[in-house]
Amino acid sequence: MLLIMHEKILFITSSRIGDAVLSNGILNYLLSKYPDSRLTVACGPLVVSLYEGVPQLEQIISMKKQSWNRHWIGLWKIVGLKKWDIVVDLRDSAVSRLVLADRRYIMGHKINKSAHKSQQNAAVLGISEPPATRMWFSAAQQDKAASLIPEGQVPVLGIGPTANWIGKTWPIENFKGLTTRLISKDGPFAGWRVAVFAAPGEEAPARDLLSSLPDGVGLDLIAKGTPGEAAACLARCQFYIGNDSGLMHAAAAAGVPTLGLFGASYPEIYAPFGPCATYVRTPETFDELTAYEGYSSRTLTQSLMGSLTVDAVYKAVCSLHSQRKAA
């Protein structure tokens, strides 16, 4: 089939890092299918930097949430008078239904929301198998990453001990115990350096882990730059371990061997998706972990993942690492 040249594509994606990264699979599918297309991405301000290196990019529209859904009115003012060949809307907005478009693909109510996010996104385009996800980095992002994790040194283990909700963070003492075992002289990552990652506002436990590392081992990647720059740094790691978070999804999408730690979230929907990504979870499901009197996600002050042992995570790390070495 002949490709239609210069397709104008409007891609409306998430305001959250994890969801945005998981949408990159179908975006890459479209860019590969239409290599001469011109792309406009509409997304939340937090994830704008994730798209700065995308090829075929014409415009990124940052949509800051406003009361009474006025951010959608702002988007309409920018895109409403243009003619689009393809509109993909993963936010199920009115905008995608009102613009002029030859083809519309919308995350509507018929999509199975219990399926993995990558499968949901594929279903929007009518694809049976989720396409491989990926990350794109600008030259500036790659330069920033190279300054923080220099080339030509020992391998780097990335660790993300934080998340945007305390309930789904593995206890920091467990991260310390795991890291000590992994980089010991008999561990699988003996001689490696350890890059500790965290988003702004989540610094304290990450700095606790970083300060526990032996001299000359730790690399400080805590709140260093934009999500796009952090993702470029993740791509320079040789292995990544972290809680369910945007960092975990970015590492997996960048092709880094990634182990996600799950308990107080749903791996069925949000497991890391990539060619060498997997997860380990608490013995209890999210629903079981929160089925106690007085539970409130808003007032929770401690981790719900204490039943995930260091031994279980260590075993999962070794298994994934062995698979990667054998591949």
RASUL-V640927 format. One record per helix or strand of 2 or more residues. SS is the DSSP state (~ for helix, > for strand). FROM is the first residue (numbers start at 1). LEN is the number of residues. If there is no record, write none. Layout:
ss = <SS:SS>
from = <FROM:FROM>
len = <LEN:LEN>
This chain:
ss = <>:~:>:~:>:~:>:~:>:~:~:>:~:~:>:~:>:~:>:~:>:~:>:~:~>
from = <8:17:38:45:57:67:83:95:100:117:139:156:166:172:193:203:218:227:239:246:258:267:277:286:310>
len = <5:17:6:7:6:13:7:4:7:9:10:5:3:12:6:9:5:8:5:8:5:4:5:4:17>
